[in-house]
């Protein structure tokens, strides 16, 4: 009887505890559990990048719920389970997981069948002590899921770009920025017709741009700068109707500027500086009505400024035509580009006088005309020289002088007119 009383005495608290336990369990299940295999895979993948010291099962027993892994995101699917959809590793935020000095690219990652986003920032730092290569196979496991692939600032990531990247048919962003990648661009990349951003800058890529790169009908940004790419610019670039920014600077491209580039009516930035391009300015530039930033410097393009109707460039803000072999004079019509902020005509063979009307450009903050054969008198106002300051450069024009109006504002390197 006593036992029964004792039992009755504690019946309600035990019942409450049991109910609370069940409620907690039901709450956990409402968060959508993660499959055991999915947990094991994400633990293995993170450990491969971060190091063997990392014990995910202890630190993050619920990696997509109450104890999420930094940089890992999950989504619930129709079967009621949570699956990993994003992995972002590297020093992006203060609490981000950073890769170890001996990080590897774990093959287990290809078992994350719902992965949409993969971003590795500063994970492979040493091409000599810990070189890593991208896996060449299994990328087709992500053919239906992966939408964004970013490999940034990994100088220890060496080798070529896998041709299997071409199987990532839902990829919208491919960023391979400042790595140690070498070799040619695989033509299979041209299969990624949903790409909106393609960044290949800062590697050691060689060879020509594949002709089928003109298939990117939705591409907004294409940046292949700072490589060793060569050959002619593909005429198929003219098919990239959606393109906003095209940066092919610091390569070894040669030949003429494709006339087809003029079809890019939405283009706001074109940077093809530091190449070996020729062919003059007039036939291509006359079509760039939407351009804001045009940088053609350090190419043997040649030609003159007089054959271009500069007043059509009402959106242009940056115009860099330095060191491209220009001859002839500086036309008055250049003063009609009302939004121009930066004009660089330096280190050419320009001759004749400098139009005074250039000082009427309302937004102009920098004017470089140094290193030419310009002659005559600079007749800009004192206010113009004050506004420009060190951003006005006219030296190395031996027959150019300025009209003395004040002893406080003098263009550096230009002699006063006698």
Secondary structure, 3 states (H helix, E strand, C coil): CHHHHHHHHCHHHHHHHHHHHHHHHHHHHHCCCECHHHHHHHHHHHHHHHCCCCCHHHHCCCCCCCCCCCCEEEEECCCCCEEEEEEEECCCCCCCCCCCCCCCCCHHHHHCCCCCEEEEECCCCCCCCCCEECCCCCHHHHCCCCCEEEEEEEEEEEECCCHHHHHCCCCCEEEEEEEEEEEECCHHHHHCCCCCEEECCCCEEEECCCHHHHHCCCCCEEECCCCEEEECCCHHHHHCCCCCEEECCCCEEEEECCHHHHHCCCCCEEECCCCEEECCCHHHHCCCCCCCEEECCCCCCCCECCCCCHHHCCCCCEEECCCCCCEECCCHHHHHCCCCCEEECCCCEEEECCCHHHHHCCCCCEEECCCCEEEEEECCCHHHHHHHHHHEECCCCCEEEECCCCCCCCCCCCEECC
